[in-house]
Amino acid sequence: MFSRSCISLLELASGDMLNFPPTPRNLPRLMTTVRGIMPEIEGSGGLQSPPPPDCCEKIIVVANFLPINAQKDVNSGKWCFSLDEDSLSLQLTDGFPPGTKVVFVGSLKVEIDISEQEVVSQKLLEEFNCAPTFLPSDIQKKYYHGFCKQYLWPLFHYMMPMCLDHGNRFDRKLWQAYVCANKMFADKVMEVINPEEDYVWVHDYHLMILPTFLRKHFARVKLGFFLHSPFPSSEIYRSLPVRDEILRALLNADLVGFHTFDYARHFLSCCSRMLGLEYESKRGYIGVDYFGRRVNIKIQPVGIHLGWLQSALNHPLSSTKAEQIQQQFKGKKLILGVDDMDIFKGISLKFLAMEKLLLQRPELLGKIVLVQILNPARSTGKDVQEAKRETYVTATRINEAFGFPGYEPITLIDRDVPLYEKTAYYSLAECCIVNAVRDGMNLMPYKYTICRQGTPKMDEALSLSSDSPRTSTLVVSEFIGCSPSLSGAIRVNPWDVEAVADALNVAITMPDVEKHLRHEKHYKYISSHDVAYWSRSFFQDLERACKDHYSKRCWGIGFGLNFRILSLSPSFRKLSIDHILSSYRKTSRRAIFLDYDGTVVPQTSISKPPSPEVISVLNNLCSDPKNIVFMVSGRGKKSLGEWFSQCENLGIAAEHGYFIRWSRKSDWETAPLAADVEWKQIAEPVMKLYTEATDGSYIETKESALVWHHQDADPYFGSCQAMELLDHLENVLANEPVVVKRGQQIVEVKPQGITKGLVADKVLSMMINEGKLVDFVMCIGDDRSDEDMFESISSIASNSCLPTVPEVFACTVGQKPSKAKYYLDDSVDVMALIGGLAASSLKSRSNTAIQVSLENVV
């Protein structure tokens, strides 16, 4: 079912505000067939050879803004451009392999008249390797200041749009503008990309659905995405009306990066709860299997550019400013805060902590100063204005209460402070505090630590000897991205004003030896994990994530923002009815094995008994004397016997083969194994403990097995409990003749040697022993227990005892890693397939009967 938020491009183009720029004419066309399947994307239906290894790599860095400063000359009217050394997009190129060509795609921070756009584009591409995206002013406003800043940004910082005073309600026009802007960025990438060779690295929440547009045109594009903001918990994220579209878009990347494990964990939890996707770690790398593609997850905090910061420290103006600050605050200890002016930085809470510290330690009056630098706000709105007003009111009140002539405890600097001046403050601050209530990475503590390490020029300006021990102290909120990386920092809950005041007191009174040890620990980490290290690590993982692109066949499926790539190995293909019917009609000794749940009936079906249609199809299939048909299930013999009582010739294997009945008239046979079930007395109490602790779980008791089900439990908690239960049962049952296995939302304990594979072996052996040389074997199943059957019937092809090799069809339900060579999408496809076989049998018998009648007449 498509939700209203799943907007196709045709729908988007219906409004005047959504006029997309023309797509480059050299792009391949998409050929749409039935049911939304796009069979060939740039020839991706078949295997392609990888690009030659000796070609020069190119990386396309896509961000909302280009790393360009733009200014128009007043006299000449011409645009002047220069590189923005402060831009992360530019700094991260230091980590790329030597000789790598980098092209930047993004928008400019200034508006360019439409008549000048072509000339500006040419100039930026030739001189700076930048391909600018020019968004119409109305799209830019709704996309950036609307959807990004007034909806996504607050939500990703845990602010729910409960009322108009706290975040904006969802506006579909703003969402459409966001989609439109992402499409325009994607079109610009398509103009400069060589899809066979180039890598694309997309940055931040402004461009989260861009991967879908690129993947739609280039199935094997090498695509990475990094989120620089927090990713909220599933309870927050699930309130987003377009939550599925954004998740699916991110999963169209090959590698998705986050600053911390918490952010990655929230993303994975959303994928599990909202899309039903499971994730696992292989050799230390976390990944999500998504329609045959493995989407890798990268957890790596970004670093700073040491050379850029040290250059600012060595600037003459920095030394001069440091001397002025030193003189201005002579005899006082500086506590420094540098924050953007927004509602999440906790600036007022920081001031309240300063007030509490002065109340608790009145002897510090006149000896400490909190210098707060306010960076310009990145967004507009009444919430920002209210936060700024509150900041000024709080600072003024505290200064009036505790200040005296020549001393104000809080110094507020509200202007655009140049970098050289910030480095001067960093160098002189005794303590640095970041008190944000929710923030992304926030590199201010990193910059502070590097500046406190100093340079020869700054040491000279501050009259410090080169061998003097370096010190620094950090008070950081536990809600910011860099907090886990700074193990020597004093972590605080910004909402606990008294705790923050205590932390400030500890920081400024800490012995110099301890300050030095903490500083050395931080400096060693920050200097070795700089921005080049971060980008190098990300790019290496992106290369690894893309190495299998050319070993699989790809198909595009889905419409609009629900588009995704189905990626399968060359030997794994959909089982065609025409293909199997051809073999079916030519053979005369057939063995057919069918799983029940998830195969003949949907896994999610509430009504578990078979429908009249299923009974009819099975009866038609079993009535063919050339067929031996078995229903092989993990269910108990009682329910299976009752459900299929109308199927006279159907064989049934219950409880994975512990009980077998060859037809309705025959008796149930029990597996020739020890009937000792004393192990149940050990396993059942353990399962009961987990059932009581896991809401929605239950125990199914079979004659031969115990099964713990958690499909109705919370997906994340149920999965965690299943892993714990598996480990627990393996330990307590280590000396018992049983096996503990985890299946699809179950944990099962059953006797050793009982598998579905043994059922297939037994049936096929019986046919061979009776002289019925089997020439057709088909097995269809959907979960791990069926893999034993696939392996068993596949091995029959290599049986040297058979005069001819039988036709073998091992088929799994759903696209997933399997020992089967074929797949069907769902139980509907399964019933269509076996219905086709049954119809062929009926037609064959009818033709035979007619022929016999004619012969009798003659």
C-alpha positions, 0 to 999 in steps of 0.5 A: 500500500502506498501512503500519501507521503509516497509521492511520485515524481509525476505528482511532484511536477504537478505544481508550479513550484516544483518545476524541475530542471531538465534531466541531462539527455545522455541519461539512460531511460528506465523501462517500466514493466508490470508490477513496478519492476524496472528490469534493466538499469544501465544494463544492470539486469545482467553482469557487468565488468568492473571498471579498469583498476588503473583509472583515476578515482573521482569523488563527488562530495555533495553538501547543502553548501559549496565550500565557496565564499562569494562576493559581488564587486560593487564597482565592476558588478562581477562575482568574486569567489574564493575557497572557504577554508572553514568548510568541512567539505573542503577539509575532508579532502585531505584524507582522500588518496593522492591523485584523487579528483574531487568535485563539489556539488552544492548551492551557494550562500548567495542568490545568483541572478538567472542570467548569470548562472551559466557563467558562474557555473562555468567559472566555478567548475573550471577554477574550483571543481564546483558544480553549483545547484541553483534553487529558485528562491521559493524552493530554497526558502521552503526547503532549507528554512522550512522543512530542514530548519523548522521541521527536521532539525528540531525533530532530530534534536528531540523536539516534538511538534506538539504545538505551534510554540514548539516546532512546526506542524508537518506541512506537505508543501514544505516536504514537496519542496524538500523532495524537489530540492533533493531532485535538483541536487541529484540532477547536478550530480548526474551532470558530472558523474561517471557512474561506473567509476566515481564515488559519491559522498552525500552529507547531512539531513538536508539531502537524505532522499538524494540517494533514491534519485541517484540509485534510480538512475544508476543501480551500481553507483558507489554511494555513501551518506554521513549524517552530521546531526543526531538521529532520534530514537524510534519513538521520536522518529516514528512521528514523522509522516514521511518516515518510511520514505527517508529510511528507504532513501538512506538504505539506497546508499552503500554506507551510512555514517553516524558520529556515535553508536547511539545515533546508529542504534536509533537508526537501526531500531527504526529500520527494524520497527518500521521496515521489519529489517534485521541487522547483524555484525560481521567481522566488526562491521554492522550491516542491514540486508536490504533486498539482497544488498548489504547496507553498511553502517559506519560509526566514526566521529568527525575530527578537526583540521589541525593545520587550519587551526594552527595557521589561525593560531600563528596569525599575527592578529591572534597573538595580538588579540591574546595579549589584549585578552590577557590584559583585560582579564588579568588575575581572573580565570576564564571559563569559555563557551562558544555556541551557535545562537539556537534553542538547543545549546543550553546557554541560559542553563550555563549562565544559571550554573555560573550563578549557582557557583557564585552563590556556593563559592562567594570567594570566587567573585572577581576571580572567574569570568564566563566569556560566552561567544554567540555565533550567528544563528543558522535559522530564523524564527520566534524560538531563536529570538526567544532563546536570545532574549532569555540569554540576554535577560539572564546574563544581565540579571546575574551581572547586576546581582554579582558584578561590581565596578570593573567586574562582570561575571558574564561577558557576552560577545554577540557578533561574528567573531573571526577565527583568529580571535576565537583561537586567542580566547581558546588559548587563554581559557582555563576551562571550556564548557559545552552545555547543549541539551542536544547537539551533533558532534560539536567540535568546539572542545577539540579546537579548545584542546588544540589551541591550549597545546599552543604554538611557538608564536602563541607561546611567545605572545603569552610569555610561556616557555616551550617546555611548560606543561600544557593544561586544559579542562573540559565540562561537556554535556552528555548529550553531544556527539563528542562526549564519548570521545573525550574520556577525560572530560567532566560530563554533565547533565545540562538540566542539572544546574547544581551538578554543572556548577559543581563540575565548573568548580572542580574544573577550575580548582583541579590540580595542574598535574591532573589538568595536564594528564587530562589534556595529554589524553585528549590531545593525543586522541584529537591530533590522531583522529583529525578530519583527514583520519575520519574521511580516510576511514569513511572512504576506505569503508565505502570502497569495501562496501562497493566491492561486490557491486559487479558480482550481482545482478540488479533490478529496480523495483517500486515507484517514486520514493519507494524505489529500491534495488533488488540485488541477487547473485547470478545463480539466484533467480526467480522461479518461472512457472513456464520454466518449471512446467517444461520440466514438470511435463517431461518427467514421470517420477516427481517428489514435491516438498512444501513448507507450510507457514510462510510458504503455503500460507502467509507468515502474518496470516491470522487464520492459520488453517489452509483455505479451500483453495489450498486444499483443492490445489493440493488434492489436484497435485496429489491425485497425479500418480506421478507425484509424491507430495509432502507437507513438511512443517514444524507444526504438531501432528494433531493440527496438521492431521486435522487441517489436511484431513481432506487430502487423502494422498498428501504426505505429512511430516510434522514437528520437522520430521519427528512424525511422518505420515505417508497418506491419510490412511497410514499411521503416524511413524515416529523418528527412530531416536531416543524418546527421552524428553527429560530435557524439557524439565530443564528447558521449560522453566528457562523459557518461562522466565523469558516469557514472563519478562518479554511481553507478547512472547509465548511457549508452544509445546510439541511432543518432540520440541519446545518453541519460544515465539516472540513475533508479537513482542517488541521487535528490538527487545524480542530479538535481544531476548531471543539471543539471550535465551539461545545462549542460556539454553545452549549452556543449560542443555549442553549435555542433553541430546538436543539442539537449540536453534533460532528461527524466524522470530522463534527459539526452538529446542528439539532432539538431535538429528531431527531436521527437514532434510532427513524427511527429504532423504527418507522420501527420496531413498524410499522412491529409489529403493522401490525402483521409482527413479526420481527425475523431478524434485521440487522443494519450497520453504521460507526459513532456516529450517528449510535450508536443510531440505534445500541442501538434501535435494541438491545433493541428489543431483550428484548421486552416482547411483541414479542413471539420469540426473533429476531436475532439482528445484530448490526455492526459497520464499523471499529474496535472501541469502539461501542454499536454494537456487530459486526464489518466489516473492511470497505465498501468493506466488507459491500458490500460483506456481503449485496451482499451475503444476496441478492444472498441468496434471489435470490437463495431462490426465484429461488428455490421457483419458480422451486418448484411451476412450478413442482407442476403445472406440476404435 
